[in-house]
């Protein structure tokens, strides 16, 4: 009989499948949106922007699980937490920044935000796609880093004052606040600019702004809180993993129609939480020992999951260069798409081997030394 209590150190195969799906979905969306692509691929990837929301849910669950597990054992070690984040994120991120700033021909679009905004993870604030569209996909990383700068500190305060049981109330308030923030911002900063630049203002004030996009992270943290602090509920849902997966797909279908016009009022106010709810139930299903995703193992999705961060950071540069080099091929052909896929995987693999893995080894050594002190 499979133990319903899963160690955070165990390989969660269901989450590997979802991480692989998320990066593939985002890749297809960006390919169809920013580059020459087959028309059918553009149609397939129309909803692919939500792959980032799935990443948010996954990240919220995994990061919060580690933090909550620390509460239940030795307490929160902020030094260890931030060391893990720095060595996981910064090395390959800095490599990509160097490429973007030192080699202008590598840029997929015309303009970059100031360097200091990338280095301080504030590039998403006030992001204007007309002038700073290059490396714009770093916005999601900025939101995560801003969240993970503040959330552990809030959690540490709750632990210090012995109010950890209030975490559910806090998450509920944060989730509801998203509706209020988006409504206020829509009314005061988006609608007044209902001109030819409406879409630019929508991205700037709704899509990229941190307080409008916390739904996925909060959903992931809530799942982690339930699993760590409410083990009875965790055990009860284990047999219903496949049911949760089916419900999640139905909710995402509904979200697809709500967000058919991404910049509409309904999509802006209700679309993001609906998408996050759908993906949250999908993650929850993938964590249940009775689900297909939990029990199915694949070396392919595992490898794609391992490369997902490097793929995310590098894919726009690689696709831009691929379509610039192969002049003899039709840019919107499936052959060009195949070349772009292979080139992206190759670059991500090299980044993983020569940048990510060596720094992860250094990280592990540093953390072991911290734990011995």
N, C-alpha and C positions, 0 to 999 in steps of 0.2 A: 504494500500500500504506500502511495506517495505521500510524503510528509507535506502537510498544507502550509507549514511555516517555512518560507524560503529565505535562505540567507542572502543578504545583499551581495555577497561575494560569489554566489552561484551565477552561472551563465543563464540568463533569462532568454531562451530561444524565441519566445513569442515576441519579445521586444525587439530582438534582432530583425525579425520579419517586418515589424512596423517601421523600424528605423530605415531599413532598406527601401520599403515602399515610400516613405516620406521623401527620401533624397531623389528617388526615381521620379516621383510626382513633381517635385520642385524643378528638377532638371528638364523634364518635358515642358513644363509651363514656361520656363525662361527661354528654352530653345524656340518654342512657338511664338513667344511674345517679342523677343529681342533679335532673333536671327531669321534668316531665310529657312523655311521649313515646309515639309509636305502639309497640305491642307488638312488631311485626316489627323495628323499629329497635333495640329493646332486645336482641333476639336476635342481630342482626347485630353489635352492638357489644360483645358479651359478652367477647371476647378483646382488646378495644381498649386495655386497660391496657398491653398489650405495645408499643404505639406509642411509649411513652416509652423502652423498651429499644432500639428501632430508632434513636431519636434519640441515645441514648448511644453506640451503635456508630458512627453517622455522625459524631458529634462527636469521638469518640476517634480515628477515622481522619483527619479533616480537620485537627484541631489537631496531632496527632502528626506528620502529614506535613510541616507547616510547621516544626516543631521539628527533625525529622530532616534535612530539607533544609538547615536552617541549619548543622547539624553537618557536613554534607558540603561546605559552601561557606565561609561566613564565621564559623561558630561560633554558639552560642546567644546571642542578645541578649535578656536577660530584660526590659529596659526596653521594647523594641519589643513583645515578647509580651504583657506585662501592659497596655500601652497599647492594643493591639488588643482585648483582652478587655474592658477598662473602657469604651471607647467603643462597643463592640458591644452590651454587655449593660446597662450601668447606666442610660443615659438613659430608655429606654422602661420599664424596670423601676421607676425612681423615679416616673415619671408614674403608673403603676398603683398604686404604694404610696400616693401622694397621694390618688388617688381612693378607695381603700379606707379610708384613715384619716380623710379629711376629709368623706366623704359616706357615712354609715352605711347609708342607704337603698339604696346600690348593692351592698351585700354580699349574696352568694348564700346565706350561712349566718349563724349567730348570733355567732360569736366569732373574733377575730383573735389571733394570737400577739403578744407584745410587739414593739414597733417595732425594738428593738435586735437581735432575732433575725433579722429580715428584712435589716437593714442589714449585719449580719455574716455573712449566709448560713449561719446555724446553725438556721434555723426547723425543719428536718427532724429535729433532735435532740430527742427527748422529745416529739414532736408528738402531742397528744391530740385526736382528732377530735371528742370530745364538747364541748370548750370552745374549740378553735382550728381549727375546720373551714373557716373562710373563707380564701380564697387559699391553700388547702392545696397546690395544684398547684405552688407555688414550691419544693416539696421537691426536685424533680429539678434545678432550677437550683442549689440549695444544694449538692447532691452534685457537680455539675459544677465549681462554683467551688472547693469544697474540694479536689477532685482536681487541678484545674489550678493550685492554689496550691502543692501538694506535688510533683507529678510533674515539672514543669520544673526544680525545684531538685534533685531526685534525678538527673535527666538531666544537669544541669550538673556534678554531682559525678562522675558516670561519665565525662564528657568530660574533666574536669580530671585525673582519675587514669588516663585512657586505658583505660577499661574499658567502652566503649560496646558491645563485643561481648557483654557480660553482660546486655544488655537482655532477651534472650529468656529467660534463666534467671529474671530478676526478674519478668517478666510471667507465666511459668509458676507461680512461687511465689505470686504475688498471686492468680492464678485459683484455684489449689487452696486457698488460705487462705479463700476465700469459703465453700467447703463446711464447713470447720472452724468458722469464725465462726458461720455460720447454725446448725450443729448445736449448738454450745455455748449460743448465745443461745436457741434453741428449748427446750433442756433446762432452762436455768436461769431464763429470764425470760418464757417464753411458757406452757409447760405448767403451771407453778405457778399461773397465773391462768386455769385452765380453768373459767371461770364465765360468767355472762351477759355479762361485759365481755371475753371472750376475743378477739373480733375487734379491739377497740380496742387491746389489748395486742399483737396480731399486727402490726397496722399500725405501731404505735409502735416495736417492737423488731426486726421483720423487714423490712417493706416500705419504711419510710422511712429506715432506718439506713444510713449511708454504707458501712460495712464489709460490709454484706450485699448491696449493690446495685452493686458495681463491675464485675460480669461484662461488661456491655455496653461500658463504656469501655475495659476491658482488651482485649476482643476487637477493638475498632476500632484501638487502638494497635498490637496485634499485626499486623493487616493492613498498617498503615503501615510497621512495622518490616520486614516481609517485602518489601514493595515497594521500600523505600529501600535496605536493606542486603543483600538477596538478589535482585538483578535477574534472575538466572538462573531462579529459581522464578517470578518475575513473568512472564517471557516464556513459560514452559512452560504456564501456566494460561490464557493469553489465548484460545486456541481453545475452551476449555471453559466459557465464561461461561454458556451456556444450561443445560448440565448442572448447574452449580453452583446456578442458580436453581431447577431442578426439585428437587434434593436439599434445598435450603433450605426449600421448601414442604413437603416430606415431613417434615422435622424439626419444622417448626412445627405440622404436624397432630398429630404425636406429642406435642409440648409442650402443645397444646390439651387433650388428654385427660389428660396428667399434671397440668395445672393446672385441671382442671374444677372442683375444689374448691380455690379459691385459697389458703385458709388451712390446707390439709392438710399433713402432714409431708412427703410426697413433693414437693408443689409448692414448699414453703418451702425445702427443701434442694437439690432437683435441677431445679426448674422454671425458675428464673432463668437458670442457665447454659445450659440446653437452649434456651430462648428466644433467648439471646444468640448461641449457636452457629448457630441457624437464621437469624437476621438477619445474623450475620457472613458466612455463606456467600452470603446475598442481596446484601449490599454488595459482596462479592468478585466475584460474578457481574456486578453492575452496572458494575464497574470494568474488566471484560474487554472488549476491543474486538470480540470475536466474539459478544457477547450482544445480544439484542433491546433490552434496557433501555438499553444503551450507545448504540446507533445510532438509537433512536427519539427524535425531538425534538418537544416540545410546549410552546407558549407558555403554555398553561393551567397545566400542572404546574410550569413554571418560575416563574410568577407566584405560585402557591400556596406554592411553596418559599420564595420571597423574603418572603412575608408570614407564614410559619409561626411565627416567634418572637412577632410581635405578636398573631397569632391565639391562640397558646397562653396568653399572659399575660392577654388581655382577654376570652376567650370566655365565662367564667363570669359576669362582670358583665353582659355584653351579653345573654346568654340569660336571666338573671334579670330584667333590665329589660324585655326583649321579652315575656316571659310575664306580667309585671306590668302592662303597658300595654294589651295587646290583649284587653280583657275580653270582647269580643263573640265571640271565637274559642274553640273547644275547645282547651284547653292541650295535649292529647295528640294533636292533629290534625297531618296532614302539612303543612297550610297554615301552622300555627304553626312547624313545623320549618323550612319554607322561609324564613319571615320571620327566624327566628333565624340561619340561615345567611347571608342577605343582610346583615343588620345586623352580624354578626361580621366579614364580609369588608370591609364599609364602614369600620368602626372600625379594623380592622387596616390598611387602606389609608391612612387618615388618619394613623395613628401612624407608618406607614412614610414617608410624604411629609414630615410636619412634624417628626418627632422622629428617626427612625432615619437617614434619608439625610443630613440636615444634619450630624449628629454623626459620621457616617462620613466626610464630607468633611473635617471638622476633624481626625479621626483620621489620615487620609491625609497631611494637611499636617504634622501633628506627627511622623509616622513619617519623612517625607522629610527633615525637619530633623534628626532623630536620625541618619539614615544619612549625612548630609553632615558631621556633626561627627567 
